[in-house]
Amino acid sequence: MRVAVIEGDGVGPEVTRSALEVLKAVSSRFSLRIDVSYIEAGDNAVRKYGEALPGKYWRVIEESDAILKGPVGESAGEVVVKLRRGLDLYANIRPARNYPGVKAVRDGVDLVIVRENTEDVYVRAEYMLNNDVAIALRVITRRASERIARVALNMARARRRKVTIVHKANVLTVSDGLFRDTVKEVAEDYPDIVVNEMYIDSAVMDLVRRPQDFDVIVTTNLYGDILSDLAAYVTGSIGLAPSANIGDNKALFEPIHGAAFDIAGKGIANPTAMMLSTAWMLRWYGERTGDGNYVMLVTPLRMPLSTP
């Protein structure tokens, strides 16, 4: 298995190195061949090379099976959006569940947010019309909506068979309307799945009030970003939340928390989210290649299914 590692900024190098120490021990004990290549990306890369993700590393990334990425600072968008769109990692999967011994806002939570990962306002097409007017382009396509719908519906089949579409089609009637209608059309092929829908403001409220009622949430890029951070908080801490960015042939794994510059270098950063992301990477690779050794290592962690 070939892994491209981005240590990131702030606490990124600390939590990444902790995860790699565990990965090294696991690969040695279970005779797994894992080749690691390091990629410079993030704020330090901007200062050193003038760009957040230097082009000279792109070949290494493309030749790797997976990317393991630590949190990045101010240049996060220039790194992760480029990777997601450049590698067509269209499914952003973010589980939220309670962990033993972790104090949470609500108990009994076990949900997964399936977020479309390549479009919406995160295409980063922003313009200054003049000195006083800024414009951002929002892109929603039928193709992207269809394939993220299938990811969510297939995942629901392995869980509690319930999908909630989150949108704001009562206001954004064209873009969110296309997303909602497309997901509902795809859902007709899944008569065994219960599908309902919620406006984003109601979903935010219920994610705090009664998160136990959710199973799989499918939504657009921006809404998914917001909901997944909130879900992590409700279940204990954003520092415990892993995520996967998965395409048809490659995947990127990362914690959802930020670089936390205020605690960098103090030796108190929690590496749990990075370690869970690393474990998820092993399961994804095992499922993709059919190598059960990778899958069995992390099955007790109850990570979501890794294939779109």
Secondary structure, 3 states (H helix, E strand, C coil): CEEEEECCCCCHHHHHHHHHHHHHHHHHHCCCCCEEEECCCCHHHHHHHCCCCCHHHHHHHHHCCEEEECCCCCCHHHHHHHHHHHCCCCEEEEEEECCCCCCCCCCCCEEEEEEECCCEHHHCCEEEEECCEEEECCECCHHHHHHHHHHHHHHHHCCCCEEEEEECCCCCCCHHHHHHHHHHHHHCCCCCCEEEEEEHHHHHHHHHHCHHHCCEEEECHHHHHHHHHHHHHHCCCHHHCEEEEECCCCEEEEECCCCCHHHCCCCCCCCHHHHHHHHHHHHHHHHHHCCHHHHHHHHHHCCCCCCC
